Structures are given as structure tokens and as C-alpha cells.
Amino acid sequence: MALGLGSRVFDDVLPVFVAEHFGDALWACMIYFGFRTCYTYKKISFSLWCSLAFCFAIEGSQLYQAGWIIYLRETTLGALVLGKGFLTADLVRYTVGAAIAALLDLAWPWRKRS
């Protein structure tokens, strides 16, 4: 979470590519590991697909523009969780972030293999 927030706070000192893309990818990593923590007994692919579905649903919800949800999105927590506006590029960033998290999970040296 610190890396993701840092990519937003320090975007003026980071390389442009990092500032533009890493925050969303790291958010998807966090969501992946959240599912992985809750469903440790499930396969890695389960957490990957759940995290992608969650991230895509949040991004899709940004197309909904009712007054109450716009108000929530204007708060700091609401903006971090719900985002502000739909971007197709975010779907790519989420996919890359979740895939990298799953690959790291697979490569973890002391992970119990079945």
C-alpha cells in the first residue's frame, strides 16, 4: 500500500511511466494478495480471477455517475477505493499488476507445493 500511495504522492519526482502506471498495478497486486489471504486453500488462479473481476467491477462502476457516488469519490478514501473516472488503460494496468502478483506468488521459494 505504501508503494502505491507513494507513486501518487511523489509522482512529480518519479519517472513518468512509473507515475502513470504503477499505482494502478500495485493496487491490483494488493487486491490479489487480499483474495489470496482470504482464500489460501484455493488455487492461485482463483485469486487471480477474483482480483481481476473485483478491479474490473470497480473500474466499470466509474461509469455510474449518481450524485451520492460522485460525492464519495470526492473524498480521499472514496477516490482511492472507487477511483474517479473510467479509463480503459486502467484495465490493462490491473491485469498486469494482478498477473505479476500471481507470478510472484507462484515463484515464492517456501510456498508449499502440492
C-alpha positions as CSV (number, residue, x, y, z in Angstrom):
1,M,0.0,0.0,0.0
2,A,2.8,2.4,0.8
3,L,4.4,1.9,-2.6
4,G,1.1,2.5,-4.3
5,L,0.3,5.6,-2.3
6,G,3.9,6.8,-2.8
7,S,3.5,6.5,-6.6
8,R,0.7,9.0,-6.3
9,V,2.2,11.4,-3.7
10,F,5.6,11.6,-5.3
11,D,4.5,11.4,-9.0
12,D,6.5,14.7,-9.7
13,V,9.8,13.1,-8.8
14,L,9.2,9.6,-10.3
15,P,9.7,8.7,-14.0
16,V,6.6,9.5,-16.0
17,F,6.0,5.8,-16.8
18,V,6.2,4.8,-13.2
19,A,3.9,7.7,-12.0
20,E,1.3,6.9,-14.6
21,H,1.1,3.1,-14.4
22,F,2.5,1.7,-11.2
23,G,-0.2,2.9,-8.8
24,D,-3.0,1.0,-10.5
25,A,-0.8,-2.1,-11.0
26,L,0.2,-2.1,-7.3
27,W,-3.5,-1.6,-6.3
28,A,-4.3,-4.8,-8.3
29,C,-1.5,-6.6,-6.6
30,M,-2.9,-5.6,-3.2
31,I,-6.4,-6.8,-4.2
32,Y,-4.8,-10.1,-5.4
33,F,-3.0,-10.7,-2.2
34,G,-6.1,-9.8,-0.2
35,F,-8.0,-12.6,-2.0
36,R,-5.0,-14.9,-1.6
37,T,-5.0,-14.2,2.2
38,C,-8.8,-14.9,2.5
39,Y,-8.7,-18.0,0.3
40,T,-5.4,-19.6,1.0
41,Y,-6.8,-23.1,0.3
42,K,-7.9,-22.2,-3.2
43,K,-5.7,-22.2,-6.3
44,I,-3.7,-19.2,-7.3
45,S,-5.9,-18.9,-10.4
46,F,-8.9,-18.4,-8.2
47,S,-7.3,-15.3,-6.5
48,L,-6.2,-14.0,-9.9
49,W,-9.6,-14.2,-11.5
50,C,-11.4,-12.8,-8.4
51,S,-9.0,-9.9,-8.2
52,L,-9.4,-9.1,-11.9
53,A,-13.2,-9.3,-11.5
54,F,-13.1,-7.0,-8.5
55,C,-10.8,-4.5,-10.2
56,F,-12.8,-4.5,-13.4
57,A,-16.0,-4.1,-11.4
58,I,-14.6,-1.1,-9.6
59,E,-13.5,0.4,-12.9
60,G,-16.8,-0.3,-14.5
61,S,-18.6,1.4,-11.6
62,Q,-16.9,4.6,-12.5
63,L,-19.3,4.8,-15.4
64,Y,-22.1,5.3,-12.9
65,Q,-22.4,9.0,-12.1
66,A,-25.1,9.4,-9.5
67,G,-24.7,12.3,-7.1
68,W,-24.1,10.2,-4.0
69,I,-21.3,8.2,-5.5
70,I,-19.7,11.3,-7.0
71,Y,-19.7,12.8,-3.5
72,L,-18.0,9.6,-2.2
73,R,-15.4,9.8,-5.0
74,E,-14.5,13.3,-4.0
75,T,-13.3,12.1,-0.6
76,T,-9.7,10.8,-0.2
77,L,-10.8,7.3,0.7
78,G,-13.5,7.2,-1.9
79,A,-11.1,8.3,-4.6
80,L,-8.5,5.6,-3.5
81,V,-11.1,2.8,-3.4
82,L,-13.6,3.8,-6.2
83,G,-11.4,5.9,-8.5
84,K,-12.6,8.9,-10.3
85,G,-13.2,8.2,-13.9
86,F,-13.3,5.2,-16.2
87,L,-10.1,4.6,-18.2
88,T,-9.6,1.6,-20.5
89,A,-5.9,1.8,-19.8
90,D,-6.6,1.0,-16.1
91,L,-7.9,-2.4,-17.1
92,V,-4.6,-3.2,-18.7
93,R,-2.7,-1.9,-15.6
94,Y,-4.9,-4.1,-13.3
95,T,-4.3,-7.1,-15.5
96,V,-0.6,-6.6,-15.5
97,G,-0.5,-6.0,-11.7
98,A,-2.6,-9.0,-10.8
99,A,-0.6,-11.2,-13.2
100,I,2.7,-10.1,-11.7
101,A,1.3,-10.7,-8.2
102,A,0.2,-14.2,-9.2
103,L,3.6,-14.9,-10.8
104,L,5.4,-13.7,-7.6
105,D,3.1,-16.0,-5.6
106,L,4.0,-18.9,-7.8
107,A,7.7,-18.2,-7.5
108,W,7.7,-17.7,-3.8
109,P,10.5,-20.0,-2.6
110,W,8.9,-21.6,0.5
111,R,5.4,-21.8,-0.9
112,K,4.0,-25.3,-0.2
113,R,3.7,-27.2,-3.4
114,S,1.0,-29.9,-3.8
